[in-house]
Amino acid sequence: MDSRALNTVWWSIRSLSGAPGDCLGELVPQFSEWEAQQGGITADSAPHNTTATSADAAPTTQCSRVGTAVQALCQGPLLAENKREASTDAGLKRASAALVTKPATAPAVALESEDAEGVGSKASTTLWTQLDAIRQAWRRGDAAELSRITAVDRGLLEQLAWSGVPGAQRALAWKLLLDYCPPQPSRLLRSVSRKRDQYWQAVAELGLVTDPRLGNRLSSEDWARKRQIDLDVPRTAPEFPLFHTGAVQQAMTRILHLWSVRHPAAGYVQGLNDILVPLLYVFYADQAPEFSQLDRTTLPEDAEPLLREVEADTYWCLSTLLEALQDQYVFGQPGIQRRVALLERIMQRIDASLCAHLAKEQVTFMQFAFRWMNCLLVREFPLPITLRLWDAYLSERGTFAAFHVYVCAALLERFSLDLVRLTFPDLVLFLQNLPTRSWTEQDLSTLLSRAYMFKAIFEDARRL
C-alpha cells in the first residue's frame, strides 16, 4: 500500500468537517473524473462545478461512489476488511472511522499486516540512523567508516521524505534526492570532492573570484544578466539578516551567475534567487549550525571555509532541481504559461464558483499564480514550512513540477470561502499576501494530502 495514498485519504477526511460518512459525501464531485475513466459515468454526465452532490442523489449511492474511489486510491488492507460492505452507508462510515482514528502522524511506509506499523516505524528509524552515520563519517572524512555503511535505499528515502525529513538529516537527504551524493557511501568523499573542485574551477575561469569587474570576459547579454542578479540578490529574503551578510550574498551571486552563463537558453530570471534560499540555508545550517542563525548580521572567518563547500553543493543541487523547470525560464516562459493554464482548468473542476467569482472581478490566474509557479511558493510560506514542502517536492523526483500545480490548486481551495467574499482590490491583496505565516506542519500536511488527491484524480484525466 502506498503511504502517500493513505496520507491522502486520512488527511483529506480529517480536513473536512462533519461525520466521517458526511465528509466523504462532500468529495463525490471530485471523484467524477475517476468514475468516468472506470466506465461508471461519462465525463460530461456529472457536473464538476458543484460543491455538493445533487439533492436527488440517494445518500447510499453517494457513499457507494466515494467508497469505491477511496478503495481505488488506497488499494490496501486498511479498508480490506470493509471491502464487501464499503458500498453501504454504514460500512463506509466504519471504514472511514478507521482512517479518522489513526494517529496524528500517518505511517510513513506501507502497512502490510497488523504488525506492519511497527515495522514501518523501525524502517524509518533505521534509515534516518543510517543517514546520520553517513553524515558524521563524512564530516570526519572517515573513508573506512563510510565503506562499511550499506547503500541508501533510494525508494525508501523518497517514501519517507514525502512525510517530512528530520532536520538533522535534511541536508544529506536532499543531496541524495537531487543525485548530488551517490547512494553508496564508499563513493561519497571522492564524488563530492570532485564536484566541488569543478565548481570552483568554473568560477575561477569566469573571474568571479579574482576579478570582480570581469574585464572583457562577458558578452553584453551576460552583463545584463549580472546587473539583474546584482539587483535581486540584496532583495532576497529581506526578513532574514543572514542572507544580507556580505559572504552569503557573494556566494548567491556567483551561483546564479555561473548557472546563467552555463544555461544560455534560460539565463537568469527573477525568482531564481528565491529558489536558492531553501537549498543554501539547509546546507549551510548543516555545515555550520553554530553560525546559521537567521538573525545573524555577520559571519566569522571560521565560517568562510564551510560556506565555500556549501556554495559548491548548492550550485550543483540547484542545477539538478532546475532541470525539471527549464521551460519556465527560457524566452517567453512557456512552462509557467502552461502550468498556470493547467491550474485554471483544474480549479474549474474543483471549484467553479471561485473561478466564476475571479472572472467577475476580472482577476486572472496569471496575476497571482505567476509568482507561485516562478518561485515555487517560497514567498508564500514561512521558511520552516517551505522546507517541509520541499521534502515532499524532492521526493517526487522529476515530476515535482507537475505536483506543484496541484499544491497551488489545494492552496486556492483552502481559501476559497474567503476569496469569494472579496472584491478586486482586496482579492489581489489577499492572493499576494496569503495568511499562511502562522501555518503549522499539520496545516501543510493537510494541503499536501489534498494536492496528492487532486493529482490522483486528474493526472490521467482524458479531458481536463
C-alpha positions in Angstrom: 0.0 0.0 0.0 1.3 3.4 -1.0 1.8 5.5 2.1 1.1 8.7 0.2 -2.4 7.3 -0.7 -3.0 6.6 2.9 -1.9 10.0 3.9 -4.1 11.5 1.2 -7.3 9.8 2.3 -6.7 10.2 6.0 -5.7 13.9 6.0 -8.4 14.7 3.5 -11.1 13.2 5.7 -9.7 15.0 8.8 -9.6 18.3 6.9 -13.3 18.2 6.3 -16.0 19.0 8.9 -18.8 16.7 9.9 -19.2 13.0 10.5 -16.9 10.7 8.5 -19.7 9.5 6.2 -20.8 13.1 5.5 -17.2 14.2 4.9 -16.8 11.5 2.3 -20.0 12.6 0.7 -18.5 16.1 0.1 -15.8 14.5 -2.0 -18.2 13.0 -4.5 -18.0 15.7 -7.2 -14.2 15.5 -7.2 -14.3 11.7 -8.0 -16.5 12.1 -11.1 -13.5 12.1 -13.5 -12.1 8.9 -11.8 -15.5 7.3 -12.3 -15.6 8.3 -15.9 -12.3 6.5 -16.5 -13.7 3.4 -14.9 -16.8 3.4 -17.1 -19.3 4.2 -14.4 -20.4 7.5 -15.8 -19.3 9.8 -18.7 -17.1 12.8 -18.1 -20.0 15.0 -19.3 -22.8 13.4 -17.3 -21.7 14.7 -13.9 -21.1 18.3 -13.1 -17.6 19.2 -11.9 -18.5 22.7 -10.8 -20.6 21.9 -7.7 -19.5 21.7 -4.1 -22.2 19.2 -3.1 -24.0 16.3 -4.6 -27.3 16.6 -6.3 -30.3 16.7 -3.9 -31.9 13.9 -5.9 -29.0 11.6 -5.3 -29.6 8.9 -2.6 -27.2 9.1 0.4 -26.4 5.4 0.0 -25.5 5.9 -3.7 -23.3 8.9 -2.8 -21.4 6.9 -0.2 -21.1 3.9 -2.5 -19.5 6.0 -5.2 -17.0 7.6 -2.8 -16.2 4.3 -1.1 -15.2 2.7 -4.4 -13.0 5.7 -5.2 -11.4 5.7 -1.8 -10.6 2.0 -2.1 -9.0 2.6 -5.5 -6.8 5.2 -4.0 -5.7 3.1 -1.1 -5.6 -0.4 -2.6 -4.5 -1.7 0.8 -5.5 -3.7 3.8 -6.7 -0.7 5.8 -10.1 -0.9 4.1 -9.8 -4.6 3.1 -12.0 -5.8 6.0 -14.7 -3.5 4.8 -14.3 -4.3 1.1 -17.6 -6.0 0.8 -19.6 -3.6 3.0 -18.0 -0.3 2.0 -20.7 0.2 -0.7 -23.2 0.8 2.1 -23.6 3.9 4.2 -22.9 2.1 7.5 -20.0 0.1 6.0 -18.4 3.2 4.6 -18.7 5.0 7.9 -16.9 2.2 9.7 -14.2 2.2 7.1 -13.7 6.0 7.2 -13.8 5.9 11.0 -10.8 3.6 11.0 -9.0 6.3 9.0 -10.1 9.1 11.2 -8.9 7.4 14.3 -5.4 6.8 13.1 -2.6 8.6 15.0 -1.9 12.3 14.1 1.2 11.2 12.3 0.2 9.0 9.5 2.5 6.0 8.9 5.4 6.7 6.6 5.6 3.3 4.9 3.2 0.7 3.5 1.3 -1.3 6.0 1.4 -5.0 5.0 0.0 -6.7 8.1 -1.3 -6.0 11.6 2.2 -5.6 12.9 3.4 -3.6 9.9 3.0 -0.2 11.6 5.8 -1.1 14.0 7.9 -2.4 11.1 7.3 0.9 9.2 8.4 2.9 12.2 11.5 0.7 12.5 12.4 1.2 8.8 12.0 4.9 9.3 14.3 4.9 12.3 16.8 2.7 10.6 17.1 5.0 7.5 17.5 8.2 9.5 20.0 6.5 11.7 21.9 5.4 8.6 21.9 8.9 7.2 23.2 10.3 10.5 26.0 7.8 10.5 26.9 8.8 6.9 26.8 12.4 7.8 29.1 12.0 10.8 31.6 9.9 9.0 31.6 12.4 6.1 32.3 15.3 8.4 35.3 13.4 9.8 36.5 12.4 6.4 36.4 8.8 7.5 36.6 6.8 4.3 36.9 3.5 6.2 33.8 4.0 8.1 31.9 5.1 5.0 32.9 2.0 3.2 31.3 -0.1 6.0 27.9 1.5 5.6 25.4 -0.1 3.2 24.0 1.8 0.3 21.0 4.1 0.9 17.6 2.7 -0.3 16.5 5.5 -2.7 13.0 4.2 -2.9 12.5 4.1 0.8 14.1 7.6 1.2 11.6 9.0 -1.3 8.7 7.4 0.5 9.8 8.6 3.9 10.8 12.1 2.7 7.3 12.7 1.4 6.1 12.7 5.0 8.9 15.0 6.2 12.7 14.7 6.9 14.2 15.2 10.3 16.1 18.5 10.5 19.4 16.9 11.2 19.2 14.6 8.2 17.6 17.0 5.8 20.7 18.3 4.1 22.1 14.8 3.3 18.6 13.6 2.3 18.1 16.5 -0.2 21.6 15.9 -1.7 20.7 12.2 -2.2 17.3 13.0 -3.7 18.9 15.5 -6.0 21.6 13.0 -7.1 24.4 15.1 -5.8 25.6 12.5 -3.3 25.8 8.8 -4.5 23.7 6.3 -2.6 26.9 4.2 -2.0 28.7 5.9 1.0 32.0 4.5 -0.1 32.0 6.8 -3.1 30.8 9.9 -1.2 34.2 11.6 -0.5 35.6 11.3 -4.0 32.4 12.2 -5.7 31.7 15.3 -3.7 35.3 16.5 -3.7 35.4 16.2 -7.5 32.2 18.2 -7.9 33.4 21.0 -5.5 36.7 21.3 -7.4 34.8 21.5 -10.7 32.6 24.3 -9.4 35.5 26.4 -8.1 37.4 25.9 -11.3 34.4 27.2 -13.3 34.1 30.2 -11.0 37.8 31.0 -11.4 37.6 30.7 -15.2 34.8 33.3 -15.2 36.9 35.6 -13.0 34.2 35.7 -10.4 36.7 35.5 -7.5 39.9 37.1 -8.7 38.4 39.9 -10.9 35.1 41.3 -9.6 34.9 43.5 -12.7 35.3 40.5 -15.0 37.2 42.5 -17.6 36.1 41.7 -21.1 35.1 38.1 -20.4 31.4 38.7 -20.6 29.2 39.4 -23.5 26.7 42.3 -23.4 24.0 39.8 -22.7 25.9 38.3 -19.8 26.5 41.8 -18.4 22.8 42.4 -18.5 22.1 39.2 -16.5 24.8 40.0 -14.0 23.3 43.5 -13.4 19.9 41.9 -12.7 21.5 39.4 -10.3 23.3 42.2 -8.5 19.9 44.0 -8.1 18.0 40.9 -7.0 20.4 39.3 -4.5 20.2 42.1 -2.0 16.4 41.9 -2.1 16.3 38.2 -1.3 14.7 37.0 2.0 14.5 40.6 3.4 13.3 39.3 6.7 16.5 37.3 7.4 19.7 39.3 8.1 21.7 36.1 7.4 21.0 36.4 3.7 22.3 40.0 3.8 25.8 39.3 5.1 28.5 40.0 2.5 29.8 36.4 2.3 26.3 34.9 1.7 25.4 37.5 -0.9 28.6 36.9 -2.8 28.0 33.2 -2.7 24.5 33.7 -4.1 25.8 36.0 -6.8 28.4 33.5 -8.0 26.0 30.6 -8.0 23.3 32.4 -10.0 25.8 34.0 -12.4 27.5 30.7 -13.2 24.2 28.9 -13.7 23.0 31.7 -16.1 26.2 31.5 -18.1 26.1 27.7 -18.3 22.4 27.8 -19.4 22.3 30.5 -22.0 18.8 29.4 -23.3 17.4 30.2 -19.9 19.8 32.6 -18.5 18.9 34.4 -15.3 15.2 35.1 -14.5 13.9 36.9 -11.5 12.7 34.4 -8.9 15.8 32.1 -9.2 17.2 34.0 -6.2 14.2 32.9 -4.1 14.5 29.3 -5.2 18.1 29.4 -4.0 17.2 30.3 -0.4 15.9 26.8 0.9 18.9 25.0 -0.6 21.5 27.4 0.7 20.0 27.7 4.1 19.6 23.9 4.7 23.2 23.1 3.5 24.7 26.0 5.5 22.8 25.1 8.7 24.1 21.6 8.4 27.7 22.6 7.8 27.9 25.4 10.3 25.0 25.2 12.8 26.6 27.5 15.2 26.7 30.3 12.6 23.4 29.7 10.9 21.0 31.8 13.0 18.7 33.7 10.6 19.1 36.9 12.5 22.9 36.8 12.4 24.3 40.0 10.7 27.9 39.0 10.4 29.8 35.8 9.8 33.1 35.0 11.5 36.2 33.9 9.5 35.7 30.4 10.8 32.6 30.1 8.7 34.1 31.0 5.4 35.7 27.6 4.5 32.4 25.9 5.4 30.4 28.4 3.3 32.8 27.7 0.4 31.8 24.0 0.5 28.1 24.9 0.9 28.3 27.2 -2.1 29.5 24.4 -4.4 27.0 21.9 -3.1 24.2 24.4 -3.5 25.1 25.2 -7.1 25.0 21.5 -8.2 21.8 20.8 -6.4 20.2 23.9 -7.9 21.3 22.8 -11.3 19.6 19.4 -10.9 16.4 21.0 -9.4 16.1 23.4 -12.4 16.4 20.7 -15.0 12.7 19.9 -14.5 11.9 23.6 -14.7 14.0 25.0 -17.5 10.9 25.6 -19.7 9.8 28.1 -17.0 12.9 30.3 -17.6 13.5 30.3 -21.3 12.3 33.1 -23.5 8.6 33.7 -23.1 8.5 31.3 -20.1 6.2 28.8 -21.8 6.4 26.4 -18.8 4.8 28.9 -16.5 2.2 29.8 -19.1 1.3 26.1 -19.5 1.2 25.4 -15.7 -1.0 28.4 -14.9 -3.4 27.3 -17.6 -3.5 23.8 -16.2 -4.1 25.3 -12.7 -7.1 27.2 -14.1 -8.6 24.1 -15.7 -8.2 22.1 -12.5 -9.9 24.8 -10.5 -12.8 24.8 -12.9 -13.3 21.2 -11.9 -12.7 21.6 -8.2 -14.3 25.0 -7.5 -16.1 26.5 -10.5 -17.8 29.1 -8.2 -14.5 30.5 -7.2 -13.4 30.7 -10.9 -16.6 32.5 -11.8 -16.0 35.0 -9.0 -12.4 35.6 -10.1 -13.7 36.2 -13.6 -16.4 38.5 -12.4 -13.8 40.6 -10.5 -11.5 40.5 -13.6 -8.7 38.7 -11.7 -6.8 36.4 -14.0 -4.9 33.4 -12.8 -1.7 34.8 -14.3 -1.9 37.8 -12.0 -1.3 35.8 -8.8 -0.2 32.3 -9.9 2.8 33.5 -12.0 4.7 34.1 -8.8 3.6 30.8 -7.3 5.0 29.0 -10.3 8.1 31.1 -10.7 9.2 31.0 -7.1 7.8 27.6 -6.1 5.7 29.2 -3.3 8.9 30.2 -1.4 7.5 33.7 -0.8 4.1 32.3 0.4 5.2 30.3 3.4 7.5 30.8 6.4 10.9 29.2 5.9 10.3 26.1 8.2 7.1 25.3 6.3 8.8 25.8 2.9 11.5 23.3 3.9 8.8 20.8 4.8 7.1 21.4 1.5 10.3 20.8 -0.3 10.8 17.5 1.4 7.7 16.4 -0.5 8.7 18.1 -3.7 12.1 16.5 -3.9 10.6 13.0 -3.1 8.6 13.4 -6.3 11.8 13.0 -8.4 11.4 14.7 -11.8 7.6 15.1 -11.5 7.5 17.7 -8.7 6.8 20.5 -11.2 3.5 18.8 -12.1 2.7 18.1 -8.5 3.4 21.8 -7.7 0.4 22.7 -9.8 -1.9 20.5 -7.6 -0.4 22.1 -4.5 -1.4 25.5 -5.9 -4.9 24.2 -6.6 -5.2 22.9 -3.0 -4.0 26.3 -1.7 -6.7 28.1 -3.7 -9.3 25.6 -2.5 -8.2 26.1 1.1 -9.0 29.9 1.0 -12.0 29.7 -1.4 -14.6 30.8 1.2 -12.5 33.9 2.0 -11.8 34.7 -1.7 -15.5 34.6 -2.9 -16.4 37.4 -0.4 -13.7 39.8 -1.7 -13.8 42.4 -4.5 -11.0 43.1 -6.9 -8.6 45.2 -4.8 -8.9 43.0 -1.7 -8.8 39.9 -3.8 -5.4 40.8 -5.3 -4.1 41.9 -1.9 -5.2 38.6 -0.3 -3.7 36.4 -3.1 -0.4 38.3 -2.9 -0.3 38.0 0.9 -1.8 34.7 1.8 -2.5 34.3 5.6 0.0 31.4 5.9 2.6 32.9 8.2 1.2 31.1 11.2 0.8 27.8 9.5 2.0 24.6 11.2 3.3 21.4 9.7 -0.2 19.8 10.2 -1.7 22.6 8.0 0.9 21.8 5.3 0.3 18.0 5.6 -3.4 18.6 5.0 -2.6 20.8 2.0 -0.2 18.1 0.6 -2.7 15.4 1.0 -5.4 17.4 -0.8 -2.9 18.1 -3.6 -2.0 14.4 -3.9 -5.7 13.5 -4.0 -6.2 16.0 -6.9 -3.2 14.6 -8.7 -4.6 11.0 -8.3 -7.9 12.2 -9.7 -6.9 14.5 -12.6 -3.4 13.5 -13.6 -4.5 10.9 -16.1 -7.9 12.5 -17.0 -8.6 12.3 -20.7 -10.2 15.7 -20.7 -9.3 18.5 -18.4 
